[in-house]
Amino acid sequence: MINRDYHIHTTYCDGRSSAEEMVQAAIEKKMDCIGFSGHALTSFDTEWCMSLEGMHDYVEEISRLKEEYRGRIRIFCGAEWDYYSDGPREGLEYAIGSVHYIEKDGCRKNVDESPEAFAGLVKEWYDGDYYAAAESYYANVGDVVAKTDADIIGHFDLITKFNEGGCLFDESHPRYRRAWKQAADKLLSCGRPFEINTGAMSRGYRSAPYPSAEIMDYIASRGGRFILSSDSHQTGTLLYGFDEWERYLQERGYELVTMPDCLQAAADS
């Protein structure tokens, strides 16, 4: 059973639990490893990310917790690095590369703020053409590792967050499938693991994790690897759905890693 989780948010960004509360909850769950991944600065939208000062305090706090809980749990300090994030990386041991925004004419808008905001974005920028929005989104996704040098590929198809049951657009549409396949093919050449991210499940938006089953199959058939992630913003969702989705991957023979390569290399040294 996998008891490691590397996509964790705290009150340093948009999480509801403190870093120490997360560590204590992880110990109660008998986790042997926890990785923090606070949202790195996006200077054009600071509502949900860490400031530069906040990033400094975050790195110091995780360092303190490492020492305080040494021998009880392994703690890693990372960040969720958006395609448009900026700022220093001192003190970070890994990064999750994610795309939360699409850009048009120098303006950037969030694709996962709310169903209403997303629908408004598509109407305003794409005349209601969700496939055009998806093409813009996946163009960024395909470049996210090259742009961020991420160690983990975060929530690949985040643009479907509000599309449960195909309520907004058809995920089998040729334009949509072509867009995500082009992005996946570029990322597969990087060799970084793709998240199986249960965060939208724990928050009630989806009944299955990111990415969709079809995308998982495509990635696996081309040698891609996966890593389980809860994208937790509070203590109660650590390891959310891991048992079910670990079995799902194992039954299909998909390659599941339990630690990003950069951290494994350090652990083996």
N, C-alpha and C positions, 0 to 999 in steps of 0.2 A: 504494500500500500504506500502510495506516495504521500509523504508528510512534509513536503517542502513547497514554499510559495514565495515567488519573487516579485509579484506585482501587488504592492501594498501602498496605500495612501494614508496619510495621517493629517492631523490638524495643522501641519506645516503647509499644506495646500488645501484641497477640498475634502479631506477626510473628516470623520466625526470622532475618531478615537486618537489618543496621543500615541506616540511611538512606544512609550513604555507600556501602555495598556495593550498594545498589539503584541509586544514581546511576552508579557505575562499570559495573555490569552493563548499564544502559540505554545508556550510551555504547558499550559493546562491541556492543550490538545495533543501533547506529546510530539510536537513537531521537533525535528532535529535541525531545522534550518529555516530562517526567514530573511527575505530580502526586501528592503524598503526601496520604493521607486517614486518618490515625490515628483510632481509635475515640474519640470524645469521651466524657467522663465520664458514666456512669450510676451515680449515687451509691448505689443500692440493690444493685448488682452490679458490683464493681470488679475482678473476676478477669481480664477481658480488655480493659479500656479504659485510657485514660490518666488519671492523677490530675491534679488542678489544677496541682500542681508539675511533673508530667511534661509536661503540655500546654505550660507555659511553656518548659521545656527543649527540647521538640520544636520549637516555633516558632523559638527561637533557633538550633537546629541547622540547620533548613531554611534559615534566613536566611544562615547561614555558608556552607552548601553552594552557595547561589545565587551568592555572590560568588566562591567558590573555583573553581567550574566555569563561570563566565560566559564566553560565547563558544563553549562546547563543547556545552551542552545547556540548554534552558530548564527551570527548576524552579519548581513552584508549591506553595504550602502550603495544604492544605485539611484537612477532617476528615469522617469519616463520622458524621453526627449522627443518633443514634437518636431515634425518636419520644419516648422518655423521657429523652434526654440533658439535662444541665444544665451550667451553667458559662459562663464568658466566651468570646467569640469573637475577642478581639484578636489580630491577626496572621494571621488566616485569610483566604484569598482566595476560597474556594468551599466548598460543603458538599454532601455526598451524603446525601440523606434516606432513612433505612432503618427498617424495622420488624423487630426481633428478638424482641419480647415480645408476649404477650397478657396481659390483666389481668382478674382476677375478684375481687370483694370486697376490693379494695385490695391484692391480691397479684399479682405479676408473675412470669411464667415464660417462659424462653427457648424458642423453637420450633426452634432449630437446634443445640442442644447435642450431642445424640446421638440415634440412633433409639430407644433404650430410654427416654430421658428424655422424648422427644416422645410416645411411646406411653403412658407413664405419666401425662403431663399430660392427654392426651385422655381417658383412662380415669377419672382422678380428678375432673376438672372437668366433663366432658361425657358421662359414662357411655358412653364409646367412640364418641361421635358426632363423626366427623372433620369433617362438614359444619358443625356448630355451632362447632367450633374455627376452621374456615376463615372463617366469618362474623364471628367476633370479630377475627380477624387482619386481614381485608380492610377492616373498619370503620376500623381504625387506618391501614392503607395509604392509603385514600382521603383521609385528612386529613393525610398526612405532610408535604406541602409547606406547607399552611396552618400546621401546627404548628412546622415547622423552618425554613421559608423556604429550602428546599434548592434548589440549582442543577441537581442531577441526581437522578433517582428511582432509588434503589438496589434491586437484586434483587427485583423486584416480587412474584414468587411464591415467595419463600423458604420458605414453608410446605410446598412440595413437595420440599424437599431430600432427604428420605428416602423419597420415593414413586416411585422409578424403577420403570417398568413397572406402575404402579398397584398396588403391593404393599400399600398402606395404605388407599387410597380411590380412587374413580373420578372422574377429573378431568373427565369428560363429564357428571357428575351435574348435574341442573338447579340444585340449591341451590348447588353449588360454582361453576358458571358464572355464576349470578346475582350471587354475592358478588363475584367478581373484576371482572365487568363494571361493577357499580356503583362500585367503587373506580377502575377505569380511566377511566370517564366523568368523575369528579370531577377526576382528575389531568390529563386531556387539556385541560381548560379552563385549566390553569395554563401550558401551553406549554413545560414543562421536558422535556428529553430523558429517555427511559427507557434504563437500562443494558441492553445485551446483555452479561450477566455470565457469564464462563466459569470462575469460581472453583470451583464445585462439580464441574465437569468435571476440572479439574487435580488435584482432591483425590479423585477417583474415586467421587463420589456420583451424578453424573448423566452421561448420554451427550450431552446438549444443554444449552445455556446457559439461564439465566433471561432473559426469561420464556419460556414454552412457545411452540411455533410458532403454536398457535391464538390465544394472547394477542397475540403479535407481529402476526399478521394483523389482529386486531381494532383494535389501536392504530394500525397503519399506515393502515387503511381510513378512519380518522377523523382523519387528518392529523397523527398523532403522529410524533415524531422519536426517533432512537436514537443511542446513543453506545457504542462498544465499551469493555469494561472487563475486566481480568483478575482483579480482587480478589486480587492477589498478596500472599502472606505470606512469600515468599522469592524470591531472584534468578532461579531457574530457571523461574518461571512468568510472568514479564513477557511481555505480548503473547500469552498462551496462546490458541491457536486463532483468532487474529485473521484470518489469511489466509482460512480456510474461511468464517468467518461474515461477513466483509466481502463475499466473493463471494455468499454466500447473500442478503444484503440487497440488493446491487446487482442481482442477477438478478431480483429481485421489484420493483425500483424503489422500495424503501423509502428514506426520507430519513435519511441517516447524517451526523451532525455530527462534527467532529474536535476541537472545543473547546467547553466550556460557554460560554453567551452572556456571562456575567460576565467571563470571562477574555478572550474575543474582543474585547469592548468595550475592555478595557485594552490589548490588543495593537494595536488599530486606532488608539488615541489618540496 
